[in-house]
Amino acid sequence: MIAFIDANSSEYGVEPICKMLPIAPSTYCAHKERERAPERAPPRVQRDWSVKPEIRRVFEENFQVYGVRKIWKQIKCEGVDVARCMVARLVRAMGLKGVIRGKPHRTTISDKASPCPLDWVNRDFKAPAPNTLWVADFTFVATWQGFVYVAFVIDIFARRIVGWRVSRTAHAGFVLDALEPAVHDRRPGGGIVHHSDRGSQYLSIGYTERLAEAGIEPSVGSVGDSFDNALAETINGLFKAEVIWRKGPWRSLEAVEYATL
């Protein structure tokens, strides 16, 4: 932001640019003053300037794999007296990320080429009657035979799971299998909004066509925002807390499926 103002201030002026950006002119002027006279900067800022090179050096010398804890311990061993919270703050500000064990497991993989329905829910998870708003999502469970996936369809009014399915793969037919029991048992006559995230499974042709056949209006949230499908995320969390983590470890898909009944 400071660099943008520097590049355009000669043409537009500092104050007009600051009015359009979330920064006060006084903040910009204070930043430029620190650049001209670093010794006049607040003690905390000067301390940050002195510690940042040490953090960067330790991170680079250790093949960019150290996280906050290891960076903090290393610079402490080298005689730099610094708090762990300060190291964590500076690591975030510098955009450094250490390696993590295992491979991050993504369940929501959006398909940017697929047409996307609108968000008819807008985080307002309230329903005046049954069969007016359903939410859907799926999660994963680690077993001795590998990951298995569990999909749910929830009626918001009743706070009831009306459809679910367990599968070894997160394909589009898997979430469709979770939808079918809900459609069969509830027999919606139209007027239902079905809300999900932007996962490619929920935007697939087969899934959207089945929603249209049942007279259900699709709705999706934004990318990478769990709050847009918060109620379904809550059900996933309760399922894991009350069933999976309490009764595991799990040997197979069949064991998870039996426990979910």
N, C-alpha and C positions, 0 to 999 in steps of 0.2 A: 504493500500500500504506500509506504514511504517512497519507494522507487518510482511508483506511478505518478505521485505528486511531483517528484523532482523532474520527471520527464515532461510533464505537461504544465507546470506552473508558469513558465514563461509565456505560454499562449493563453491560458485561461485564468491564471491567478490561483493562489493557494486557497483563499476562503471560498470561492465558488466551487472548487473541487471538493473541499471538505464538506460543503453542504450536501453534496450528492453521495458522499461516502460516510461510513460509520466511524468518523474520526474528527476530533475537535481541532481547530487550528492551533490552539495552545499545545496540544499533544504533539503535533507535528513540529512546532517551533522548539519545544523542549527536546525532542529527539535530535534536531539539527544542532542545537546548542551543545548537546553531549558529544556530537561528532566533532565540533570545533574545539571543545575544551573537555576532554575525557576526565580530567582530574576533578571537575566540578560535578560529575555524575553522583547520584546517591550511593552510599556505601554498598547497598545490596546489588546495584547494577555493576559496580566495579568488581565486586566479588564474583558475580556471574561471569564477567569477562575473563577473570583469571582462572576459573574452574573449567569453563567450556573447552579450552585447548587440551586440558588434561583428560577430560572425558573423551574427546575425539581421538586423542592419541591412544588411549587404552583400547578403545573400540576398534581402531584400525590395526593396532599391533596384535590383536587377538582374533584376526580373520573375520571381524564383524559378526561374531557369534555371541558376545557377551550381552546379557541383559542388565537391568538396573542393579540388581543385587551384586553381581560379579564385578561390574564396573566400580561400584561403591567400595567393595572390599579391596579391590586392587589399588585404587588411589589412596585408600586409608593406609594400606601397607607401605605405600611409597611416601607417607608422611603428610599427605594433604588432609587436613582436619575439616571434614565436610559432613553434613547430615545426609542420611539416606533420602529423605523427602526432597532435599535440594537437588540431589543427583537425578531423582525420578522426574522432577519438574524440568530440569535442563535437558534430559534425554528426550522427553516429549517435545520440547520446544525445538530441539535440533533434528527431530524426525528420525531418530535412531531406533532400530528394532533388532533385538537379538534373535537368534534362532530358537525355535520351540521344538520340543520333542513330539514326534508323530507328525502326521500330515493333517492340516485343518480339514474338517469334513463339512462340505457345503451341501445343503439340501435344496436351497432355492437357487436355481440357475435360470435366469431370465432369458427369453428369446426375443431379442430386439427386433427381429424381422416379423414377428407375429403381431397382428392387430390386437390392440389392448383395450378392453372395456373401461368405462369410467369408474371412478370411486363413488358409489352411491351411499356409502356408509359414513365416510368422513370421520372415523373414530367414534361415532355415536352408536355404541353397541347396546341399543335398546329396541325392544320389539313390543308392540301392543297386544299381540296374540300369537299363538303357535303358528308355525308355517308362514312366517312373514320375513324372517331373516335367519339364514344359515351361514355359518362360517366354516371354512375348511382349511386344513393344514396337515402336514405330516412331519414326523420326526424319525430319528434313527436310534437303534439300540445295539450295543456291542454284544456279540455272543461268541462262543468258542469256535463257531463255524464262520465268523465274519459278521459284518453289519447286516441287520434287517431293518426294514422301514415299516412304520405304523402310521396309517392315515386315518383321520377323523373328520366327520361332518357333524356339526353341533347346531342344535336348535337354540337360538339365543333366548327366546322367551322361557322355555322350560329348563335351560341350562342342562340339556340332555344330549348325549351322544346318540345320534340317530343312524349313523353309518360308520363302519370302520373296516379296515383290512390290513393284514400283515403281508409283507412281500420281501423277497431277497433282493429285488432290484427296484429302483425308483422310476419305473417307466410310467407312461401316461395311462396305460390300462390299469395300473395298480390303484391310482386315485379314482379312476372311473368305477372300479369294483367297490370302493368305499361309498361312492355316491349311490349306486344301485339299490342297496338295502333301504337307504333313506327315502328314495323315490317310491320304492315298492310299499314300504310300511306306511308312509305318510300320505301317499297319493295326492300330491299337491295339485290344485286346480288352477294354478297361476297366481301371480302376485307375490311370489317369493323372490327375495334378493339373495343371491349366493355370493359371499365375499371370500376372497382368498388373496394370497400374495401373487407376485408376478412370475411364479415358477412356470417353466415351460410345460409342465404336466397339466396345469390348470388352464393354460392358454392353447392347448393342443386342439386340433380340429375335432377329434372324437369327443373330447370333453365338452367343448362349447356346443357341438351339435346335440349332445344328450341333454344339456341344460335347455336348449331351445325346444326340443321335443317335449320336455316336461313343463314348459311354460315358465321357466325360472330365469330371472334376469341376472346376468353375471356382473360382478363388481370386483375390482382389484385395487390394492393399495399401491403406494409408490415403491421404487426400488430401494432395497437396503434399509427400510424403516420398519422395525418390528412393531412400533406403536400402531401402524395402520392395520395390523391384524392381531392386536394385543390379546383379545379374548381367546383366540385359537392358540396363541403362544402360551397363555395361562393354562389351558387344558393340557397342552404338551408337558408343561412343567409339573403339573399335578400328577399326570400319568407317570412321569419318571420318578417323582418323589415318593408317591404312595405305592407304586407297583414295582417299578424296575429297580431302583436303588435299594429298596427295603428288602426285596426278595432275591436279588441276584447273588452270584453271577449266573448267566444264562447259557445253556448248552446249545440251544438250537432255535430255529424259527418256531417249531411246534411248541416249545416251552413258552415262548413269549406269547404266542397266539392263545394258548390255554390260559395263561395268567390274565390276558386282556378280556376274556369272556365275562 
